[in-house]
Amino acid sequence: MEDWSKVMEERATRRDVPMKPQVIAHELGQRLSDHAIVSCDSGTIATWWARHIPVKAGQMHSISGNLASMANGLPYTIAAQIAFPHRQCVAFVGDGGFSMLMAEFATAVKYKLPIKVVIVKNNTLGQINWEQMVFLGNPEFGVDLHPIDFAAIARACGGEGFTAEDAADCGRVVEEFLQVPGPAILQAVVDPLEPPLPAKVTADQALKFAESLLRGEPNRTQIALTTLSDKVREMV
Ligand SMILES: Cc1ncc(C[n+]2csc(CCOP(=O)(O)OP(=O)(O)O)c2C)c(N)n1
């Protein structure tokens, strides 16, 4: 556990450009109130949430159940804020999941619900991208998302919008965002090629992963370099 925590800490405090998704989860996790209610979506965000947002005794955390439906994070957070008006209610969601129901942010503004929505923006359906490679051995197909400026969406709805893209400055932006009295969105622009690999990769998964690269994964060079440099960092 001690070794695992060290690896997690190392990955979440990196200063790479583009920013690693673990960084936003870590910076948020450190600043949540002791009674925060956090709702996460289905996707690679679930990995970053589970690994880098520590659950404290007085908090409540949820994610969609065994069916793993996307897009639950925002409505769960709206419901939580109605049920617990004085608690900090935060959604931790992907850009794919959020954009499925994003009009509901206007609902939060309309009813003056001070929800906070953190969108991990990688411009892709990340989970599916990695499943195509690691489970099926296929290069990615049809997972690109049209890039949306979610901070602008927040402002267009009458809320406040923030953007974090520099790991060194991410903590400051999170702090400012959490202090806003009304509803707000923080989009964290992250590296789409950071693999949410399981703690123990099976031989079959490694084989499928390699196969997907060999079969023409368009980002294969960058993915191979990222995976290799992660391993090297852990060894030194
Ligand atoms: C309603 C619904 N449609 C499709 C899926 C399959 N699915 C699981 S995760 C995912 C991609 C999530 O993308 P995003 O929200 O951008 O998060 P990321 O994986 O990039 O972190 C998809 C399509 C699902 N779980 N639920």
The ligand as an ORCA input file, in Angstrom:
! r2SCAN-3c Opt
* xyz 1 1
  C     -25.217      6.038    -21.460
  C     -23.927      5.373    -21.764
  N     -23.492      5.316    -23.036
  C     -22.308      4.720    -23.303
  C     -21.557      4.160    -22.311
  C     -20.223      3.500    -22.622
  N     -19.140      4.349    -22.095
  C     -18.559      4.113    -20.901
  S     -17.377      5.234    -20.533
  C     -17.615      6.033    -22.004
  C     -16.778      7.229    -22.377
  C     -16.785      8.314    -21.335
  O     -16.197      9.466    -21.919
  P     -15.966     10.772    -21.090
  O     -17.180     11.143    -20.335
  O     -15.405     11.812    -21.991
  O     -14.879     10.334    -20.004
  P     -13.401      9.750    -20.225
  O     -13.525      8.265    -20.375
  O     -12.809     10.413    -21.428
  O     -12.685     10.104    -18.953
  C     -18.605      5.414    -22.767
  C     -19.045      5.855    -24.123
  C     -22.061      4.218    -20.992
  N     -21.384      3.697    -19.969
  N     -23.244      4.839    -20.736
*
